[in-house]
Amino acid sequence: MHQPQTQAAPQSIEDIAMVSMEFGKLLMESGAASAIVDEYVTRVATALGAESVDLRIGYASLAITVRANGSGMARMRRVGGIGVNQRLDQAVRQCARRIESGELNMSTAADELKRVVRETPRHPGWFVDIAVGLACASFGRLLGVDWPAFGFVFAAATIGQFIRRRLIARQVNVFIAATLISFVASVLSGIGSRLAGSMTVDTAMTAAVLLLVPGVPSLNAQYDILNGRPTLGSARAVWVVVILIFLTIGVWLGQMALGEGR
């Protein structure tokens, strides 16, 4: 009996939509700007056989409409926590270029993307903690922190980053986490700097919480607004502002606890 051909195209379109959105999801979670996400999702979907692609990027979701062979399909998926992972970002882009070149097809693209996620190396947690601590201490020097406080800013920021990783692993609310981390880091830095005889205790307390400043989301928010995506850019900007508010509350509580900043 002759089998109808109408079922094959929708299934193929769904595969295109889901694989393409997986690329977009990983790029967003790695910290890519929305324009990059849009570009690479469209490139992947087109390379896999889509005739047209419409992508809507929300703050925590992706929605895509794919058309091919006279049929269309719309799908949506959730995006996880937004971070910064340049290695994974570049690995996902390279995988997309391999699809464009014909090296990967529909049957192998999804498996290759899973392999990329699984095997892309990450720095050890302790290394990240130390690097973040050193960065905060160095920025502190640029802000005028004196040498007696330098080491304590480094130690406090390192401990703050360690706490941050633990709280993220336990899925603690990001705003509550920001307040807790900024309080602990500022208090530790303030106590150490005061005992060392530093003349820049207030500045040291501020420098120790610079690890919480959302630099990449801030730039992406501005980039999105300037590139005609005001809704997404505004949502990211609001998130940045709220993080800064909770960060400030934590530092203020730390200063109150130590009697500084009066």
C-alpha positions in Angstrom: 0.0 0.0 0.0 1.3 3.4 -0.9 2.4 5.4 2.2 1.5 9.1 2.2 4.5 11.5 2.1 2.9 14.2 4.3 4.4 12.8 7.6 8.1 13.0 6.7 8.4 16.8 6.1 6.9 17.8 9.5 9.1 15.4 11.3 12.2 16.8 9.5 11.1 20.3 10.2 10.7 19.5 13.9 14.2 18.1 14.0 15.6 21.2 12.3 13.8 23.4 14.9 14.9 21.5 17.9 18.5 21.1 16.9 18.7 24.8 15.9 17.2 25.9 19.2 19.7 23.8 21.1 22.5 25.8 19.5 20.7 29.0 20.5 20.2 27.8 24.0 23.8 26.9 24.5 25.0 30.2 23.0 22.7 32.2 25.3 23.8 30.3 28.4 27.4 30.9 27.4 26.8 34.7 27.4 26.5 35.4 23.7 24.7 38.5 22.5 21.2 38.1 21.0 22.5 39.1 17.5 25.0 36.2 17.6 22.3 33.8 18.8 20.0 34.8 16.0 22.8 34.6 13.4 24.0 31.1 14.3 20.5 29.6 14.8 19.5 30.8 11.4 22.7 29.5 9.8 22.3 26.1 11.4 18.6 25.8 10.5 19.3 26.9 6.9 22.2 24.5 6.5 19.9 21.6 7.8 17.3 22.4 5.1 15.1 25.2 6.3 13.8 27.6 3.7 13.0 30.4 6.2 13.6 30.9 9.9 12.0 33.3 12.4 13.5 33.4 15.8 12.2 35.2 18.8 14.7 35.6 21.7 13.2 36.2 25.2 15.1 36.7 28.4 14.7 33.0 29.4 13.2 31.4 26.3 13.6 30.9 22.6 10.8 30.5 20.1 11.4 29.5 16.5 9.3 29.1 13.4 10.8 27.0 10.6 9.4 26.5 7.1 10.5 24.0 4.5 8.9 21.9 1.8 5.7 23.9 2.0 5.2 23.2 5.7 5.9 25.2 8.8 6.4 24.5 12.5 6.8 26.6 15.6 8.6 25.4 18.7 9.6 27.0 22.0 12.1 26.0 24.7 13.4 27.3 28.0 16.9 28.7 28.5 18.8 28.0 31.6 20.9 30.3 33.8 22.9 32.8 31.8 26.7 32.8 32.5 29.9 33.4 30.7 31.8 30.5 29.1 33.9 31.5 26.1 35.3 28.1 25.5 31.8 26.6 25.1 30.7 29.6 23.1 33.5 29.1 20.6 33.0 25.3 20.5 29.3 25.7 19.7 30.1 28.2 16.9 32.7 25.8 15.4 30.1 23.0 15.5 27.7 25.3 13.6 30.3 26.0 11.0 30.9 22.3 10.5 27.2 21.9 9.8 27.4 24.7 7.2 30.3 23.1 5.5 28.5 19.8 5.2 30.7 17.9 7.6 27.7 17.3 9.9 24.2 16.4 8.9 20.9 16.1 10.8 21.7 12.6 12.1 25.1 13.6 13.5 24.6 17.3 14.5 22.7 16.6 17.7 25.2 14.0 18.9 28.2 16.2 18.0 26.6 19.1 20.0 26.2 16.8 23.0 29.8 15.7 22.7 30.9 19.4 22.6 29.0 20.2 25.8 30.4 17.1 27.5 34.0 17.4 26.5 34.6 21.2 26.4 37.2 21.7 29.2 36.5 23.8 32.2 38.9 25.4 34.6 39.0 23.8 38.0 36.9 25.6 40.6 39.8 26.4 42.9 41.6 28.1 39.9 38.6 30.2 39.1 38.3 31.3 42.8 41.9 32.4 42.9 41.8 34.1 39.5 38.6 36.1 40.6 40.2 37.0 43.9 43.3 38.3 42.1 41.2 40.3 39.7 39.3 42.0 42.4 42.4 42.8 44.3 44.0 44.2 41.2 41.0 46.3 40.4 41.2 47.5 44.0 44.7 48.8 43.4 43.4 50.7 40.4 40.7 52.2 42.7 43.2 53.3 45.2 43.4 50.4 47.7 46.7 50.5 49.6 49.1 47.6 49.9 48.1 46.6 53.5 44.6 45.9 52.3 45.5 44.3 49.0 46.0 40.7 50.4 42.8 40.9 52.4 40.8 42.0 49.3 42.3 39.0 47.4 41.4 36.6 50.2 37.9 37.9 50.8 37.1 37.9 47.0 38.5 34.4 46.7 36.3 33.2 49.5 33.3 35.1 48.0 33.8 33.3 44.7 34.0 30.0 46.5 30.7 30.7 48.3 29.2 31.9 45.0 30.0 28.6 43.3 28.5 26.6 46.2 25.3 28.7 46.2 24.9 28.3 42.4 25.3 24.6 42.7 22.5 24.6 45.3 20.3 26.8 43.0 20.0 29.5 45.7 18.1 32.6 44.4 20.6 34.8 42.6 19.6 38.0 44.4 19.8 36.5 47.8 23.1 35.0 46.9 24.4 38.4 45.8 23.5 39.9 49.1 25.0 37.1 51.1 28.3 37.0 49.1 28.7 40.8 49.1 28.1 40.9 52.9 30.6 38.1 53.7 33.3 39.4 51.2 33.0 43.0 52.4 33.1 42.1 56.1 36.1 39.8 55.7 38.0 42.4 53.6 37.1 45.2 56.0 38.2 43.3 59.1 41.5 42.3 57.6 42.2 45.7 56.2 41.5 47.4 59.5 43.7 44.9 61.4 46.5 45.6 58.9 46.3 49.3 59.5 45.0 50.2 56.0 43.8 53.7 55.3 41.4 52.5 52.6 39.1 50.2 54.4 35.9 51.4 52.7 37.5 51.0 49.2 38.8 47.6 50.1 35.3 46.5 51.1 33.9 47.7 47.8 36.7 46.1 45.7 36.1 42.7 47.4 32.6 42.5 45.8 33.5 43.4 42.3 33.2 39.8 41.3 29.4 40.3 41.5 29.3 43.1 39.0 27.5 41.7 35.9 29.8 43.1 33.2 28.8 40.8 30.3 25.0 41.1 30.9 25.4 44.9 31.1 27.1 45.0 27.7 24.7 42.6 26.1 21.7 44.7 27.4 23.1 47.8 25.8 24.0 45.9 22.6 20.5 44.4 22.4 18.8 47.8 22.7 21.1 49.5 20.2 20.4 46.6 17.7 16.7 47.0 17.8 15.8 44.5 20.5 14.5 46.9 23.2 12.4 44.3 25.0 15.2 41.8 25.6 17.7 44.6 26.3 15.4 46.2 28.9 14.8 42.8 30.6 18.5 42.3 30.9 19.1 45.8 32.1 16.5 45.4 34.8 18.2 42.2 35.9 21.6 44.0 36.1 20.1 46.9 38.1 18.5 44.5 40.6 21.7 42.6 41.1 23.5 45.9 41.7 20.9 46.9 44.3 21.3 43.6 46.2 25.0 43.8 45.9 24.9 47.3 47.4 22.6 46.1 50.2 25.2 43.5 51.2 28.1 46.0 51.2 25.9 48.4 53.2 25.1 45.7 55.8 28.8 44.9 56.0 29.7 48.5 56.6 27.1 48.8 59.3 28.4 45.7 61.0 31.9 47.2 61.1 30.9 50.7 61.8 32.4 52.0 58.5 30.9 54.4 56.0 29.2 56.6 58.6 
